[in-house]
Amino acid sequence: MAESLEKAVPWGRAFDEYVRMFDLTPADLELRILDCAGGPAAFNAEMHRRGRTVVSCDPIYQFSPADIARRIDETRDTILKMTYKTREHFVWREIESVDHMGQIRMAAMKQFLDDLSLGIIQGRYRIAELPALPFRDQEFDLALCSHFLFTYSELFPLDFHLDSIRELCRVAREARVFPLLSSFGSEHSPHLAPIARELTAEGYRCEVKKVPYEFQKGGNEMFRVSRLES
């Protein structure tokens, strides 16, 4: 578990982005959903506002909203400057510019911060991290993991990814991971192919599926995994 917020770079996405990143249908939104490594995203808060329930888990939830807000303020300009320097790696369509991206992300994180204290009390935000989650087998219908697995392939080895995806499939009937690219790369993570082979051999159904979202160039696919019915 992370001990210092100073190592974190909080950056949360909006509800509409989640819907497109994970190709979520209206029926999907009615399911029991786990948002794993959810960070300061607005998905949980917006689902709660709409009368639906999501459980989000992340080590960052051990910190107070004020401390997380401070860390967001400390790192925001660095993220925006880095994005501007690497802007050729992104698709400027729905998100029109670096400034527009900053507005969307800050609005999403404000929605998260406004919801966090109540969500902690209600059990919608849990302090937990992969590859070991404190949930029952098949407690959820759908587990989502955004911008963590595959994104940080250079930091987390193949075995960590395998254990993490197995764990997501232990606690949920289906797992969806987005995107499949490493950091600012334009190619699939080197972990993707061996993971798909290994999980298929173990009796999982694996699919790379195109989704209606692309911000990072080439980042328009998710990895869907579920265990085959016995």
Secondary structure by P-SEA (a helix, b strand, c coil): ccccccccbbbbbcaaaaaaaccccccccccccccccccccaaaaaaaaacbbbbbbcccccccaaaaaaaaaacaaaaaaaaaaacccccccccccaaaaaaaaaaaaaaaaacaaaaaaacccccccccccccccccccbbbbccccccccccccaaaaaaaaaaaaaaccbbbbcccccccccccccaaaaaaaaaaaabbbbbbccccccccccccbbbbbbcccc
